[in-house]
């Protein structure tokens, strides 16, 4: 019932592995890793095996890239495992079947991890090609794969746990990323810290990591099965019945008061009076009813997790070592990258899924009102949540830490964060107009944003590591103008000697062209998306639908 005769596992494997997406993803994954190894392969005709630093650096880069890609891909496979049943209105029938909750959870988990396991195993021949270069033993490769597989299994279980608590894949996906990314970064830091202790790192990777991951997986597995064994009340189609008053009474931790400041900035109370003349009904509906129609659990978890992570990062990067302020700005940007698309990716897709888009288009509401109403509603929520993390930056400017002389740079940080908020919301709204399902729109938004924000940084790091000083490295450097992370580090920071307790000054004026390029590129990108979306609102649906 759990493995050999598990219909959930069999159905998920057949439906997932037979899709064209599975073959395309496998080809792209192996081609990407193979291309990285090919480009970074030592160019010297004679390799000095007594100095294998270059080969070791290549293998470490290979495993680091594979681990981060697998961690980022896991939620896309597992975060919608249970919420997908709720969205397809088959969740109630699944719970009424004779299957045990444990068999359902195990089937969903193994089906989600099976594809990732295939991807990681297919990369094994590529890393074996690097072993003859020296510097890395087969035991280290074995330990790295054991640690990576254990971490990915824990990530998959985290996604299933989050999926059991929410009714929408977008909420489950966001909470999963907020929990997985810090764990992935901690794993990378620990692996690098133990780099000089070969035996200790092998022991840690083959014993401690699997034991910890297995223990946490068991705890999350029991919590998920209990959630399926004692489900919440159901409404039509197996959807959860959300009583906001009851949710407020039973809320653990953060409690959102929607009629008080500052909570009403991002979660205003439902309207009890008539709309004023000239008000936009689309914006009012989205802000007061649509975005939080499934309760505020996701919002409360997002705020609590983000604040918990922000406290140590803020203390170290803003006050103890102020020259590391760009790292805190990068944390804020990463938070908005994860949160921003969630509130905008379903703006138009929800209308399609409920089959209300045609009804909306025949109303007296103009396409421009629909556009800015849906855009500003999602942008308002993500911007307010992001601004909560920027308050420490404003406070740091008022304290005698040395930021006052860098007031221009601090203003630049606020401008970069504001443009990031606009870019993530605009990209998600654009994807929402193209795709018919919210889950597809959200994943497409993440892919586009990661390509713009993170891919240029990875390419720049790769070029600076293996092709430093070449023309290709200079060209790769200019591609980072699309990344707010690069723009944050491009702004100059200057401190007195007694304040530089952790090293030298921040980046100098030599990279200001990156910051200016980011400003110009971002404005052009958002302007182009806005023009396309306006055209889609005015022409495409009027003709096609």
N, C-alpha and C positions, 0 to 999 in steps of 0.2 A: 504493500500500500504506500510506503514511503518512497521507494526507489523503483523497483521492477514493475509495479503495477500502479504507478502514480499517473492518472490521466492528465493532471495539471502539468506535470513535467513533460509528458509526451507531447501534449498539444503545444506548449510553449516552444519546445525544441523544434518541432516540425514547422510551426508558423514563423519562427524567427530565422532559423538557419536556411530556410528555402527562399527567403526574400532576396531580391537582387541587391538590396542594400547591404546584406551580409557579405556578398562576394566583392562588391565595390569597396567596402570598408576594409576588408582583409587585404585587397590589392593595394589600396592607398597606404595602409599602415606599414606593410612590408616595404613598399616602394620608398616611403619617407625614411624609414630607418636605414634601408640599404643605400639611399642617396646620401644620407649623413655620413655613413661609414666610408663611402666611395670618395666623397669630397675631402674628408679629414684623413684619408689614408696617407701615411708618410710619403713625401715626394722624392726623398733621396734615393739614389740608385743603390747605395750601400747603407744598410741599417746597422747601427751600432747596438747590438743586443746587450751590451754592458750598461747602457744608459736608456732604459725603456720608459722614461718619463712620458714621452709623446704617446706611446701605446697605452700607458696607464690612463693618461688624460682622455684619450679617445674612448676607452671602455667605460670610464666613469661618466663621460658625457652621454654615452649610449644608454646606460642604465638610468641615469637621471632623467633623460628625455622620455624613455619608455615608461618609467614609473609615474611621471607627471601626466603623460598622455592617458595612461590606464586609469589614474585617479580621476581625471576630468571626464573620462568616458563612462565610468561606472554608473553615475546617476542617470545618464541617458538610457541605460538598459534596465535599471532596477527601480528608479524613483516612481515610475508609472505602473509598477507591477500590480498593485492593489487599487490605486486610484483609477487606473484604466478600466478595471471592472466596474467601478462606480460610475465612471463617465459613460460607459457602454450600457449601463443599467442592467448588468448581469451579476452584480455583487451579491444581491439578495438570493439569487438562485444558487450561487456558489456556496454560500453559507448553509443553505438548506439541503445541500447534497450530503451523501453519507461519508464524504471525506473528512478526516480529522483536521482540525486547524493546523496541527503540526505538519501534516502532509502537504497542505496547501502552501504553507510558508516555505517548506523545504523545496517543493517543486518550483515555486517562483524564484527562489534564491539560486538553485542550481541552473535553472534555465537562463537566468540573467548572467551568471558567472561563466557559463559554458563558452559563450562567444568570446569573452575576454580571455579565457584560458587558451582558446585556439589562437588568438592573436599573439599572446605572449610566447606560446610554444613555437609558433611559426617564425618568431624572431631569434630563436636559439641558433639556427645555422649561421645567421649573420654574425652573432657575437663569437661563435666558434672560429670564424675566420680571423678574428683578432688575436686569438691565443698564441699563434706562432710568432707574433711580434714581441712577446715577452712582457714582463711586468705584472701580469695577472695570471693566477693559477686557476685550474678548473674548480678547485674548492671554493675560491672566491666567487666564481660565476654561479656555482650551485647555491652558495649562501645567499647571494643577491636574489636569485629566483625564488628561493624559499621565503625570504622576507617580503618580496614584492607580491607573491601570491597570497601570503597571509594578510598583508595590508589591504589588498584588493578585496579579499573575502570579507574583511571587516567593513570596508566601505560599502559593499553590497548589502550587508546586513543592516547597516545604518540607513541606507536608502529604503529598505523594506520596512523598517521600524517607522520611519517618517511617513511612508506611503500608507501605513495603516491608520494614521491619525488624521489624515486630510482627505478631502473629497475631490481635490483638484490636483492634477499632476504638476502644475506650475508651483503651487505652494510646497508640495513635497520635494520638488527639484531644488528650490531655493534653500530650504532648511537643510537638505542633504549636502549641498555645496558649502554652506556655512559651517557645517560640522566636519566635513571631509578635508577641505583645504588646509585648515590649521593642523590637523593630524598629519597630512602629507608633508607639510613644511617642516614639522617637528621631526618626522622620520628622516628627511633629507639632511637636516642639521646634525642629528645624532650619527648618521652614517658617515658624514664628512668629519665630524669630531673624532670618530674612532678610526680614521684613516691611517694614522701612524701606529696603531695598535692592531696589527694584523690578526693575531690569535684572539684577542678580546673581541674584535669586530665579528669574526667568524662565529664565535660562541654566542654572541649577542643575537646575530641574525638567524642562527639555526635553532636556538632554544628559547630565549627570552621573548623575541618578537612573535613567534608562533603561539607560545603559551598565552601571552597577553591578548593577542587577537582572538584566539579560540575562546578564552574566558569571556571576553566582551561579546563575542558572537552568541555564546550560549545565553547570556543575560538578555540580550536584545531579542533572541529567538523566543524565549519564554514570554517576554513582554508583548511581542507581536502576536503570538498564539493566544495569549490571554485577551488581547484586544479583539481578535476574531471570535473567541469563544463567548465573550460577553459584549456584543456589539451595541452601538448606540441605537436609539429609536430610529425607525425608518419611515420615510414618507413615500411618495409616489416614485416608483422605479428604483427603490432601494437607496434613495438619497437620504443623508442624515438630516434630521430635523434640528435646526439651530434656533434655540430660544436665547436671545441676547441677554435677557434678564437673568435667566438661570445660568448662563455662561459667566456672567459677571459675578454671581454669588459663588460659583465653584472655581473661579480662576485662581491658579496658584502662581504666586510671584507677582509679576507686573499686572496692574489693574488699570485698564484704559477707561477714563471718564470722558465720553464723547461730547459732553456739553461744557467742559472746562478747558482752559488754556493750560498747556499747549496741545493737549490731545486733540482738540477740535481742529487744529491746523491740518492734521493728516487723517483724521477719522471724525468728521462732523456728524452730529446726530441726525437721525432721520427726520425729514420735514413733516411737520404737523399742520402747516398753514399752506395757503395757496401761493403759487409762484408770483413774484413781483413782475410788473410789466418790463419787458425787455430782457428778462433772464433767459439763459440758455438751458432748456430742459435736458439736453444731452449731458451737459456738464453737471447739472444738479443731480440727475439720476445716477451717473457714474460715481460721484463723490459720496453720496448719501446712502445709496442702496446697492449698487452693482459690485463695487470693488470688495466690500466687506459683507456680501450677502451670505457667505459661508462661515461667518464668525470672525473673531479676532485672534484665534490661537496662533496662526502663522505670524501675524504682526507682532504679537507679544514675544514669541520665540525669537524673531529676527532682532528686535530691540535688545532683548536680554543677552543673546549670544554676542551681538556686535559690541555692546557696552562692556561685557566681560573680557573680550579680547582687546578692546581699545585701552583699558586701564593700564596694563603693563607696557604696551607699545607707546602710549602717550607719555608715561613717566620717563621711559628711557630715551625716546627720540626727541621729545620737546623740552624737557627740563634737566635731565642728567647730562645728556650729550646733545646739546642743541644743534650741532652741525649735522646730526642725523635727521633733522626735521623732514627732509624729502621722503624718508621711509614712512613716516606717519601719513603724509599726504598720499603716498602710494596705497597705504591701507584703506584710506577713505575712498580712493578711486576704485579699488578692488571691491569694496563694499557696494558702491553704486553700480558697478558692472554686474554684480550678482542680483541686486535688488531692482534696479531700474527697469529692465525688460519685463519683470513679472507683472507689473501694474499696467503695462501698455500692450503686451504681446497678444492679449485676448480682447482688445477693444473692438475690433471688427469681427474676429473669429467667433466670438460669443454670439454675435447677431446671426452669423451663418449657422452655427450649431443649433441655435434655438429656432431657426427658420423665420427670423423676424427682420431680416435685412430688407426684403421686398416691402414689408409694411413700413419700415423706417424711411425708405426712399420715396414713398408716395405721400409722405406728410408735407406740411408747409415748412418744415425745417430745411434750411438751405444746406448744401454740401459743405460750405465753409463753416457753418455753425457745428455740424457734425464733426468736422475735422478738428477745430480748435477745442471743442468740448471734450473729445476723447483724448486729445494730446495733453491738454492742460491738467486733466484729472489725474492721469498717471504720472505726469511730470511733477505735479504738486506733492503727491504722496512720497515719491522717491526723493525729491529734493529736500523735503522737510526731514525725512529720516536721515539723509546724508548730512544735513546741516547740524544735526545733533552732535555728530562727530567733529564738526569744525569749530564748535564753541571752545574747546581747549586751545585751538590755534589763536583765536581772538584773545583769550585770557593770557596766553603766553606773551602776546605783544604788549600787554599792560604790566607785566612783571619784569624785574631787573635781571633778565637772562641774557639780553643782548640782541633781541629781535627788533628793537625800535630803529636801530640804524639800518636794518634790512626791511624797512616797512614796504618798499616797492616790491621786494620778493614775496613778502607775505600777501600783499594784494594780488600778486600773480598766482599764488597758490589758490586763492579764492576764485579767481577767474578760470583757472584750469579745472577746478572741481565743478564750477557752474557749467562750463562747456561740456564736461563729461556727462553731467546729468541730462543736458539737452540731447547729446549724441545718443545715449543709450535709449532714451524715450523715443526719439525720432526713428531710430533704427527698428525698434520693436513695433512701432505703429506701422512702419513701412512693411515689415514682414507680415503683420496682421492683415494688411490689405492684399497680400499675395497668396497666402496659404489659407486653407479652409478649416484647419484644426488648430486649436490653441497650443497643443503640445508641439506640433510641427513649427508653428510660428516662434515659439519660445526657443526651441533648439536652434532654429535658423538665426535668430537674433544673437544668441550666444556665439555661434560660429562666426558670424560677421564681425561682432565686437572683438572676439579673441584674435581674429585675423588682422584687424586694424590696430589693436592695442598691444598685443603680446607677441604675435609672430614677428614683427620687425625687430623687437628686442632680442628674441632668440636668434634671428639671423645675424644681428649685429654682434652678439656675443660669440657666435660661431665664427664669424669672419675675423673678429679681433683675436680670437684664440689661435686659429690655424692659418690665417692669411693676413696677419698684421702688417701694415705698411703698404699694402698693394692697392691698386686702383679699385678692385672689387670691394675691398673693405671700406673705402671712401664712399662708393656708391651705396653700399648697404647701410652706412651710417645715415645717409640722407633719407632712407625709407622710414626712419624712426620719427619723422615729422607727424605721422598719424597717431602716435602714441602719447597719451597724457603722462605716462610714467616717465618717458624720456624728457618731456617738457618740464616736469617737476624737478628732475635732476639737472636740467640745463640752466635753471635760474641761479644766480650767484648768492652765496652766503658768506659773510665776513664777520669774524669774531675776534675778540682780544685773545692774546696768548693764554692768559690764565683761565679762560673759559673753554679752551680746546682740550678738555681732559681726555678725549678719546682719539685725538689725531689732528690733522690739519683742517684748513678751511673747507667749506663746501665747494661745489663746482664753480668755476670761474666764468668770466664773460665769453670764453671761447666757444661755448655751446649755445649762446643766445640765438644763433640762427635756427637751432632746433625749436626753441620756444616760439619764436616768431613764425616759423614754418607751421608749427602745430596750430597756432591761432588762425592763420590764413586757410590752411587745409581743412580745419574743422568747420569754419564758417562756410566754405565752399561746399563741403560734403553735406551739411545740414540744409543749405539752401537748395541743393540739387534734389535731395530727398523730399523736401517740402513741395517743390514744383511737381515732382512725379506723383506724390500723394494727392495733391490738389487735382491733377489731371485725372487720376483714377476715380476720385470721388465725383467728379463732374461728368466724366465721359464713359468710363469702362462699365460701371454697373448699370447705368441708364440704358446702355445698348445690350450688354451681355445678359443681364438678368431680367 
